[in-house]
Amino acid sequence: MLAVGVPKEIKPSEFRVAATPEGVAELAHLGVSVYVEEGAGLGSSIPDSHYAAAGARVVPLAEDVWAEADLVLKVKEPTPQEFQFLSQGKLLFAYLHLAAHPEVTRALLDSGVVAIACETVKKPDGSLPLLAPMSEVAGRMAPHIAAHFLQRPYGGRGVLFGGAAGVRPARVVVLGAGIVGRNAAWIAQGAEAEVVMIDKDTEKLRYVDSIHRGRIQTLYSSRLTIAEEIARADVVIGAALNPGARAPLLVTEEMVRTMKDGAVIVDVAIDQGGVCETSRETTHEDPVFEVHSVIHYGVSNMPGAVPHTSTFAFTNATLPYALAICKQGIPAVFEVYPELASGVNTVYGRVVNAAVAEALGYEATPLKEVLG
């Protein structure tokens, strides 16, 4: 039976943790030894005593967790400080977003870690079961963040999302009709903003239209349509995704030049490189910057700002897979959950995910060839 480790997240302002006490209790019931670093859950308002009561061994240092664990559960990709803990054959299960983090990819390859990226676990119907909960959280956060920075004291145009009697509301353009985009559009629409959703998948647009009956305007994606809508927007929310690969670049710098002074871009796709040419990754401590008088928000771990909610949503999604990995091991677990195979990004020094390989210029090795 594999031992499981849950280290404290050390990415700036990352307060989530990869397992709840409820998740630990399920693993312990299976006979799994679980090692949790001291203070790992404090950012999510979960004290060490709750983990101990659930059956975890609470240990003082991250290096203790990594040394004891066969399967390391994390929320975000390892930081350079954690590269020293990576070792041959160890299993890492986390959001990795390797297309946007070549240095992390290199560290995983050099160490020989078997790395499973939550964001590339893909079911036959195309759904992304482990990305979905965080996409939902980030999507719902995006309009609140945009509304905040749209206020004049924070550098924005001074426009109220819902407007007022006789005054136009804010115009919000959502790029992408996936889980992030739908949740962002619904929250913005609920705040009485004028919402436009753009996507190239007409079935997704049809679904949104059928639910909201015209309260969210849907448009088919083209360069001209995006350019026209960007110029009219008070807020742009980037929510487009290519699983495992770089996010599609939909907003050029020239388009940003046409935007209103004090308009806001919330690029939720920044953890995959972003949809906007002028976007760059920021942190919760320093979340925004201006380009051409347009405010850009590029925090890559948005759900980390609401860690209690996010941690429970994360564990609810990942726990069945973690239990199966502990029971079945790799590669037998793929018989139980075949979608996990698409989540494997690196194995024994090789990139096995085609999208990640293409994005970073590596040669993709078939997973079966590496694992036999």
WOKAVEN-V604021 format. One record per backbone hydrogen bond with DSSP energy under -0.5 kcal/mol. CO is the residue of the C=O (numbers start at 1). NH is the residue of the N-H. If there is no record, write none. Layout:
co->CO nh->NH
co->CO nh->NH
This chain:
co->3 nh->70
co->3 nh->71
co->4 nh->35
co->5 nh->73
co->6 nh->37
co->11 nh->14
co->13 nh->15
co->20 nh->24
co->21 nh->25
co->22 nh->26
co->23 nh->27
co->24 nh->28
co->25 nh->29
co->26 nh->30
co->27 nh->32
co->28 nh->31
co->32 nh->34
co->33 nh->4
co->34 nh->36
co->34 nh->57
co->35 nh->6
co->36 nh->59
co->37 nh->40
co->39 nh->42
co->39 nh->43
co->41 nh->44
co->41 nh->46
co->42 nh->45
co->45 nh->47
co->47 nh->50
co->47 nh->51
co->48 nh->52
co->49 nh->53
co->50 nh->54
co->51 nh->55
co->51 nh->56
co->52 nh->55
co->56 nh->58
co->57 nh->36
co->57 nh->59
co->59 nh->38
co->61 nh->65
co->62 nh->66
co->63 nh->67
co->64 nh->68
co->65 nh->69
co->70 nh->72
co->70 nh->91
co->71 nh->5
co->71 nh->73
co->72 nh->74
co->72 nh->93
co->75 nh->95
co->79 nh->82
co->79 nh->83
co->80 nh->83
co->82 nh->85
co->83 nh->86
co->87 nh->90
co->90 nh->114
co->91 nh->72
co->92 nh->116
co->93 nh->74
co->94 nh->96
co->94 nh->118
co->97 nh->100
co->98 nh->101
co->101 nh->104
co->101 nh->105
co->102 nh->106
co->103 nh->107
co->104 nh->108
co->105 nh->109
co->106 nh->110
co->107 nh->111
co->108 nh->112
co->108 nh->113
co->112 nh->89
co->112 nh->348
co->113 nh->115
co->114 nh->92
co->114 nh->116
co->115 nh->117
co->115 nh->345
co->115 nh->346
co->116 nh->94
co->116 nh->118
co->117 nh->120
co->118 nh->121
co->120 nh->122
co->123 nh->126
co->127 nh->123
co->127 nh->129
co->128 nh->132
co->129 nh->133
co->131 nh->135
co->132 nh->136
co->133 nh->137
co->134 nh->138
co->135 nh->139
co->136 nh->140
co->137 nh->141
co->138 nh->142
co->139 nh->143
co->140 nh->144
co->141 nh->145
co->142 nh->146
co->143 nh->147
co->144 nh->148
co->145 nh->149
co->146 nh->150
co->148 nh->151
co->150 nh->158
co->150 nh->159
co->151 nh->154
co->151 nh->156
co->152 nh->155
co->160 nh->163
co->160 nh->170
co->161 nh->170
co->164 nh->167
co->167 nh->164
co->170 nh->172
co->170 nh->194
co->171 nh->173
co->171 nh->234
co->171 nh->235
co->172 nh->174
co->172 nh->196
co->173 nh->175
co->173 nh->237
co->174 nh->176
co->174 nh->198
co->175 nh->239
co->178 nh->182
co->179 nh->183
co->180 nh->184
co->181 nh->185
co->182 nh->186
co->183 nh->187
co->184 nh->188
co->185 nh->189
co->186 nh->190
co->187 nh->191
co->188 nh->193
co->189 nh->192
co->193 nh->195
co->194 nh->172
co->195 nh->217
co->196 nh->174
co->197 nh->219
co->198 nh->176
co->199 nh->221
co->200 nh->202
co->201 nh->205
co->202 nh->206
co->203 nh->207
co->204 nh->208
co->205 nh->209
co->206 nh->210
co->207 nh->211
co->208 nh->212
co->209 nh->213
co->212 nh->215
co->215 nh->195
co->215 nh->217
co->217 nh->197
co->219 nh->199
co->222 nh->226
co->223 nh->227
co->224 nh->228
co->225 nh->229
co->226 nh->230
co->227 nh->231
co->228 nh->232
co->229 nh->233
co->230 nh->233
co->233 nh->260
co->234 nh->264
co->235 nh->173
co->236 nh->238
co->236 nh->266
co->237 nh->175
co->237 nh->239
co->238 nh->268
co->238 nh->269
co->242 nh->245
co->248 nh->250
co->250 nh->252
co->251 nh->277
co->252 nh->256
co->253 nh->257
co->254 nh->258
co->255 nh->258
co->256 nh->259
co->260 nh->263
co->262 nh->157
co->263 nh->295
co->264 nh->236
co->264 nh->266
co->265 nh->267
co->265 nh->297
co->266 nh->238
co->266 nh->268
co->267 nh->270
co->268 nh->271
co->269 nh->272
co->269 nh->274
co->270 nh->273
co->272 nh->247
co->275 nh->250
co->275 nh->251
co->276 nh->279
co->282 nh->300
co->284 nh->287
co->286 nh->283
co->287 nh->298
co->289 nh->296
co->291 nh->294
co->293 nh->262
co->294 nh->291
co->295 nh->265
co->296 nh->289
co->296 nh->298
co->297 nh->267
co->298 nh->282
co->299 nh->302
co->301 nh->304
co->302 nh->305
co->303 nh->306
co->304 nh->15
co->304 nh->307
co->306 nh->310
co->307 nh->311
co->308 nh->312
co->309 nh->313
co->310 nh->314
co->311 nh->315
co->312 nh->316
co->313 nh->317
co->314 nh->318
co->315 nh->319
co->318 nh->321
co->318 nh->322
co->319 nh->323
co->320 nh->324
co->321 nh->325
co->322 nh->326
co->323 nh->327
co->324 nh->328
co->324 nh->329
co->325 nh->329
co->326 nh->2
co->329 nh->333
co->331 nh->334
co->332 nh->335
co->332 nh->336
co->333 nh->336
co->333 nh->337
co->337 nh->340
co->338 nh->341
co->339 nh->122
co->339 nh->342
co->339 nh->343
co->340 nh->343
co->340 nh->344
co->341 nh->344
co->343 nh->117
co->345 nh->352
co->345 nh->353
co->346 nh->115
co->347 nh->350
co->350 nh->347
co->350 nh->352
co->351 nh->365
co->352 nh->354
co->353 nh->357
co->354 nh->358
co->355 nh->359
co->356 nh->360
co->357 nh->361
co->357 nh->362
co->362 nh->364
co->366 nh->369
co->366 nh->370
co->367 nh->370
co->367 nh->371
co->368 nh->372
